[in-house]
């Protein structure tokens, strides 16, 4: 898959656990885990916005295109 999800990298940089991020963005652990492992087929802009706000980053810090 050419879109790489670097959510785990940003979480590590911010020293934040999956549980903590889940609570702060109001997403279930299972949905956040699916996104983190790159198995998600889509992501809502509102979800991406919430994650970026909590992790204080840009969408490009989380999503990366690799050919």
C-alpha positions in Angstrom: 0.0 0.0 0.0 1.6 3.3 -1.0 0.1 5.3 1.9 2.1 4.7 5.0 0.6 5.6 8.4 3.2 7.0 10.8 0.8 7.4 13.8 2.9 5.2 16.0 6.0 7.4 15.3 4.2 10.6 16.2 2.7 8.9 19.4 6.3 7.8 20.4 7.6 11.4 19.8 4.9 12.8 22.0 5.3 9.9 24.6 1.6 9.1 24.3 0.0 5.7 24.6 -2.8 4.3 22.3 -5.2 4.4 25.3 -4.4 8.0 26.1 -4.8 9.1 22.4 -8.0 7.1 22.2 -9.5 9.0 25.1 -8.4 12.4 23.9 -9.7 12.0 20.3 -12.9 10.1 21.4 -12.2 7.1 19.2 -12.4 3.4 20.2 -9.2 1.6 20.7 -10.0 -0.9 18.0 -10.6 1.9 15.4 -7.5 3.7 16.4 -5.5 0.5 16.3 -6.8 -0.2 12.7 -5.6 3.2 11.7 -2.2 2.8 13.4 -1.5 -0.5 11.8 -2.3 0.9 8.3 -5.3 -1.4 7.8 -7.8 1.4 7.5 -9.3 1.9 4.1 -10.4 5.5 4.9 -10.0 8.2 7.5 -12.4 11.1 8.1 -11.0 14.6 8.1 -12.6 15.2 11.5 -10.7 12.2 12.9 -7.4 13.4 11.3 -8.0 16.9 12.6 -8.6 15.6 16.2 -5.5 13.4 16.1 -3.3 16.3 14.7 -4.7 18.7 17.4 -3.9 16.2 20.2 -0.4 15.3 18.8 0.3 18.9 17.8 1.4 17.9 14.3 0.4 18.2 10.6 -1.5 15.5 8.6 1.8 15.0 6.6 3.5 13.9 9.8 1.0 11.0 10.1 0.3 10.1 6.4 3.1 9.5 3.9 2.9 8.5 0.2 5.5 6.0 -0.9 5.7 4.7 -4.5 
